[in-house]
């Protein structure tokens, strides 16, 4: 059964009453995949005709909870699939140069691979703190906190650890213009202080722009650094073979420096001017052109895995940080954010035996995708040279945004 709720004249509470009446009148149980809600808010040119649908995404073995999958579909048929498990991007289908819809994000068909084999954090909301923390230690207000060291043979804490935000089942709420996921991190969960209320809002419009808005509040000074870890292959996610992303053309127009890494990919505090180096994407060129260069920094990451610094960052303005283009499909991904840096990563560590097959039936192999992960600099809390530490104080609000724009 299909119910169409038009939010321009129906409020959510009224919709609930209608649903309850229908369920009682016709004596059927609500199924998680039966409704579509029409979005009609904001600029009509952007959101008119956008719909939200919902279905079951499987059972989470650890908790017995059901994961939900929401689909935002614009009036031209482009869509984004979002799971409550990890507040995760599961699929993004956008038109190529011929108008054919192409799924450009790696992912899985149900929640089980995300729970049991979370290799690569595919599409997940990363937190409480993205990227690495040296020795899993940080100090706030003269108190030192010790985290799980889940990377580099116990040398670093990475992406919130094995119990990070991307393996939590978030609450969900359909908004007038998107989906809001919310999660409360309890004090000292995963080693981080504070009861932290986190929201991630996804909005997808008729211009094929996906807005990701992060908000967080805490009752105790804490560390917060949120990002999304989607793996993009603009040729189509079915191109899962090794090195299949190397022909993608990349331009990083507002970055003149990267942060230098030590052997564990922890920033040393030094900045590297990238002009005329293998990391220089000020002019567009293919990922494969320099990825196998003899640079020591490339060897550390076995490919591109660097934090790029955003020029003219002011903490408020959305700055275009990356353009990625497929010659095959003509699809271009533009990434903007109001964060000071971003990890440019070429999926160098995919292809592990523990990794399950993806939604197209094949395992995603090494260098089969590219990630653009806006962030506060890695290990900033422990690096004197980095001004923005990622500390969220009691009474303040963390508010950041990432925009993925798809052009053909």
C-alpha positions in Angstrom: 0.0 0.0 0.0 1.3 3.4 -0.9 0.4 6.6 1.0 1.5 10.0 -0.3 1.8 12.7 2.4 2.0 16.3 1.0 3.9 18.3 3.7 2.9 21.7 2.3 -0.6 21.2 3.9 -0.2 18.3 6.3 1.8 18.5 9.5 3.7 15.5 10.8 1.4 15.0 13.8 -1.7 15.0 11.5 0.0 12.5 9.2 0.5 10.2 12.1 -3.1 10.4 13.0 -4.1 9.6 9.4 -1.8 6.6 9.4 -3.1 5.3 12.7 -6.7 5.6 11.5 -6.0 3.7 8.3 -4.2 1.0 10.1 -7.1 0.5 12.6 -9.8 0.9 9.9 -8.4 -1.7 7.6 -6.7 -3.9 10.2 -3.2 -4.1 8.9 0.2 -3.6 10.5 2.5 -0.9 9.4 5.3 -2.2 7.2 8.6 -0.2 7.0 8.5 0.0 3.2 5.0 1.2 2.4 5.0 4.9 2.3 6.3 7.8 0.3 6.3 11.4 1.7 6.4 14.3 -0.7 8.9 17.0 0.1 7.7 20.5 -0.6 9.7 23.1 1.3 12.4 25.7 0.8 12.9 27.1 -2.7 10.2 25.4 -4.9 12.7 25.2 -7.8 15.0 23.1 -5.6 12.6 20.8 -3.7 9.3 20.7 -5.6 8.4 17.1 -6.2 11.2 15.6 -4.1 10.0 12.4 -2.3 11.1 10.4 0.7 10.5 6.6 0.8 11.4 4.1 3.5 11.9 0.4 3.7 13.5 -2.2 5.9 17.3 -2.7 5.6 17.7 -5.8 7.8 18.2 -6.7 11.4 21.2 -5.6 13.4 22.5 -8.8 15.0 24.2 -7.2 18.0 21.0 -5.3 19.2 18.1 -7.0 17.4 17.1 -3.6 16.1 15.8 -3.1 12.6 17.8 -0.8 10.3 15.9 1.4 8.0 16.7 2.6 4.5 15.4 6.0 3.3 15.5 7.1 -0.3 15.4 10.7 -1.3 14.3 11.0 -5.0 14.1 14.3 -6.9 11.6 15.0 -9.6 14.1 14.0 -12.3 14.6 10.5 -10.8 18.1 11.0 -9.2 18.2 9.5 -5.7 20.2 9.0 -2.6 19.8 6.0 -0.3 20.5 6.5 3.4 20.6 4.0 6.2 19.9 4.5 9.9 22.8 2.2 10.6 25.8 4.6 10.7 23.7 7.5 9.2 25.3 6.0 6.1 25.1 6.9 2.4 24.4 3.6 0.7 23.8 4.8 -2.9 23.7 7.9 -5.0 22.2 7.6 -8.4 22.7 10.6 -10.8 22.4 11.0 -14.6 25.4 10.6 -16.9 25.8 12.7 -20.0 23.2 10.6 -21.8 20.6 10.9 -19.0 21.2 7.3 -17.7 21.2 7.0 -14.0 24.5 5.8 -12.5 25.1 4.7 -9.0 28.4 6.4 -8.1 28.9 5.2 -4.4 30.2 1.9 -3.2 27.9 0.1 -0.7 26.0 -3.0 0.3 22.5 -4.3 -0.1 21.6 -4.7 3.6 22.9 -3.9 7.0 24.8 -7.1 7.7 28.0 -6.2 5.8 28.1 -2.8 7.5 27.8 -4.4 10.9 29.9 -7.5 10.6 32.6 -6.4 8.1 32.9 -2.6 8.4 36.0 -2.5 6.2 36.6 1.1 5.0 33.7 2.7 6.9 31.8 2.8 3.5 29.5 5.8 3.4 29.3 6.1 7.1 29.1 9.2 9.4 32.5 9.2 11.1 32.8 10.3 14.7 33.2 11.3 17.4 36.5 12.2 15.9 37.5 11.6 12.3 40.9 10.4 11.3 43.8 9.6 13.6 44.7 10.5 17.2 48.3 9.7 18.1 48.6 6.9 20.7 44.8 7.3 21.3 45.4 10.1 23.9 44.2 13.6 24.2 43.9 16.2 27.0 41.1 18.6 27.7 41.0 20.9 30.8 44.1 19.2 32.2 42.5 15.8 32.1 43.9 13.1 29.8 41.6 10.7 28.1 42.8 7.3 26.7 41.0 5.8 23.7 41.0 2.5 21.9 44.1 2.2 19.6 42.5 0.4 16.7 45.0 1.2 14.0 48.7 0.8 13.1 49.3 -2.1 15.5 48.1 -0.2 18.5 49.8 3.1 17.7 46.8 5.2 16.8 43.1 5.7 17.3 41.2 6.1 14.1 37.7 7.2 13.0 36.2 6.9 16.5 37.4 3.3 17.0 35.5 0.0 16.5 32.5 1.5 18.3 32.4 4.8 16.3 29.3 6.5 15.0 29.3 4.6 11.8 28.3 1.3 13.6 25.5 2.8 15.6 21.8 2.7 14.7 20.6 6.3 14.6 17.1 7.6 15.2 15.5 9.0 12.1 13.0 11.8 11.4 11.5 12.8 8.1 11.8 16.6 7.7 10.0 18.9 5.3 13.1 18.9 3.1 15.1 15.8 4.0 16.0 13.3 6.6 17.4 14.0 10.1 19.4 11.3 11.9 20.1 11.7 15.6 22.2 9.9 18.1 23.1 10.5 21.8 26.7 9.5 22.7 26.8 8.8 26.4 29.6 10.2 28.6 32.8 8.2 28.1 31.3 6.0 25.4 34.3 5.0 23.2 36.5 6.9 25.7 35.2 10.4 24.8 33.8 12.7 27.5 30.4 14.2 27.6 26.8 13.2 26.8 26.8 14.5 23.2 23.6 14.9 21.1 24.5 14.6 17.4 22.4 15.3 14.4 23.1 14.6 10.7 20.7 16.1 8.2 20.6 15.0 4.6 18.9 17.2 1.9 18.8 16.3 -1.7 17.4 18.7 -4.3 16.4 18.9 -8.0 19.9 20.3 -8.8 21.4 16.9 -7.7 23.0 18.6 -4.7 23.3 16.6 -1.5 23.7 18.7 1.6 25.1 17.0 4.8 24.6 19.2 7.9 26.2 18.3 11.2 25.1 19.6 14.5 26.3 18.6 18.0 25.9 19.8 21.6 27.6 18.4 24.8 27.2 18.7 28.5 31.0 18.4 29.0 33.9 19.8 27.0 34.7 17.1 24.5 36.4 16.3 21.1 34.2 16.3 18.0 35.2 16.1 14.3 32.6 14.7 12.0 32.8 13.7 8.3 31.3 11.3 5.7 33.4 8.4 4.3 31.7 7.8 0.9 33.8 5.9 -1.7 33.0 7.4 -5.1 33.5 5.9 -8.5 31.9 8.2 -11.1 32.2 5.5 -13.8 29.7 3.6 -11.7 30.2 1.6 -8.5 30.1 -1.7 -10.5 33.7 -0.7 -11.7 35.1 -2.4 -8.6 38.3 -3.8 -10.0 41.7 -2.7 -8.8 42.9 0.7 -10.1 39.5 1.5 -11.7 39.5 5.0 -10.3 42.9 6.1 -11.7 41.4 7.6 -14.9 39.3 10.0 -12.8 40.3 13.6 -13.4 40.8 15.6 -10.1 41.1 19.3 -9.4 41.7 20.6 -5.9 41.3 24.3 -6.6 41.7 25.8 -3.1 44.6 23.9 -1.6 48.2 25.0 -1.8 49.5 22.9 1.2 49.1 19.5 2.8 50.1 18.5 6.3 53.3 16.4 6.4 52.8 12.9 7.8 55.0 10.7 9.9 55.3 6.9 9.3 51.8 6.3 10.8 50.2 9.0 8.8 50.0 11.3 11.8 50.7 15.0 11.0 54.1 16.2 12.2 52.9 19.8 12.5 54.8 20.9 9.4 53.1 22.1 6.2 54.3 21.1 2.7 53.8 23.5 -0.2 52.5 21.2 -3.0 53.2 23.3 -6.1 54.9 21.2 -8.7 54.8 18.1 -6.5 52.8 14.8 -7.0 50.2 16.4 -4.7 49.5 19.4 -6.9 46.0 19.3 -8.3 45.6 23.0 -8.8 45.1 22.1 -12.4 43.0 19.1 -13.3 44.8 15.8 -14.1 44.2 12.1 -13.7 44.7 10.4 -10.3 46.9 7.8 -12.0 49.4 10.4 -13.4 51.5 10.6 -10.2 50.1 8.1 -7.7 53.1 5.8 -8.1 55.7 8.5 -7.7 58.6 7.8 -5.4 57.5 10.5 -2.9 58.0 9.3 0.7 54.6 10.8 1.6 52.9 8.7 -1.1 54.7 5.6 0.1 53.4 6.1 3.7 49.8 5.9 2.4 50.5 3.5 -0.5 48.9 6.1 -2.6 47.0 9.4 -2.0 46.0 9.6 1.7 46.7 13.1 2.6 45.1 15.9 4.6 44.8 18.9 2.3 44.6 22.4 3.9 41.8 24.7 2.6 43.0 28.1 1.5 41.1 31.1 2.8 39.2 29.0 5.4 37.1 31.1 7.7 35.0 28.5 9.5 31.8 29.8 7.9 32.0 30.0 4.1 31.3 27.0 2.0 34.5 26.7 -0.1 34.8 24.5 -3.2 37.5 22.0 -2.3 37.4 19.3 -5.0 36.2 18.6 -8.5 36.3 14.9 -9.7 35.2 14.0 -13.2 34.7 10.7 -15.1 35.5 10.9 -18.8 33.5 7.7 -19.3 30.1 9.0 -17.9 30.7 12.8 -18.0 29.6 13.0 -14.3 31.4 15.6 -12.3 31.4 15.7 -8.5 32.0 19.0 -6.8 32.6 19.0 -3.1 32.3 22.1 -0.8 32.6 22.5 2.9 33.2 24.9 5.8 35.9 22.7 7.4 39.6 23.6 7.4 40.9 20.5 5.7 39.9 17.3 3.8 41.4 13.8 3.4 42.0 13.0 -0.2 42.1 9.2 -0.3 42.3 6.7 -3.2 41.0 3.6 -1.4 44.5 2.1 -1.1 43.5 -0.3 1.6 40.4 -1.9 0.0 40.4 -5.4 -1.3 41.0 -7.2 2.0 39.9 -10.8 2.3 37.5 -9.9 5.1 35.7 -7.5 2.9 32.3 -8.8 1.6 31.1 -8.4 -1.9 29.4 -5.1 -2.7 25.9 -4.4 -4.0 26.9 -5.3 -7.6 28.2 -8.7 -6.5 31.9 -8.1 -6.5 34.4 -7.1 -3.9 35.6 -3.5 -4.1 39.3 -3.7 -4.8 42.3 -1.4 -4.1 42.1 2.0 -5.7 38.6 1.4 -7.0 37.2 4.6 -5.6 38.2 8.1 -4.3 37.2 9.7 -1.0 37.0 13.4 -0.2 36.5 13.7 3.5 36.2 17.3 4.9 37.6 17.5 8.4 39.5 19.3 11.1 43.1 18.3 10.7 44.1 14.9 12.0 45.5 14.8 15.5 44.9 18.5 15.8 44.2 18.2 19.6 47.8 17.0 20.1 49.5 19.3 17.5 50.6 22.7 18.7 50.9 24.1 15.2 47.2 23.5 14.4 44.9 26.3 15.5 41.6 24.5 15.4 41.6 21.6 17.8 38.2 20.2 17.5 37.1 20.9 21.1 33.4 21.4 21.6 32.7 23.2 24.8 29.7 22.8 27.0 27.0 25.3 25.9 28.4 25.7 22.4 27.1 24.2 19.2 29.1 22.3 16.5 27.7 23.2 13.1 29.4 22.1 9.9 28.3 21.3 6.4 29.4 19.3 3.4 27.8 19.6 -0.1 28.2 17.0 -2.8 27.1 18.5 -6.2 26.7 16.2 -9.2 26.9 17.8 -12.7 26.7 16.1 -16.1 
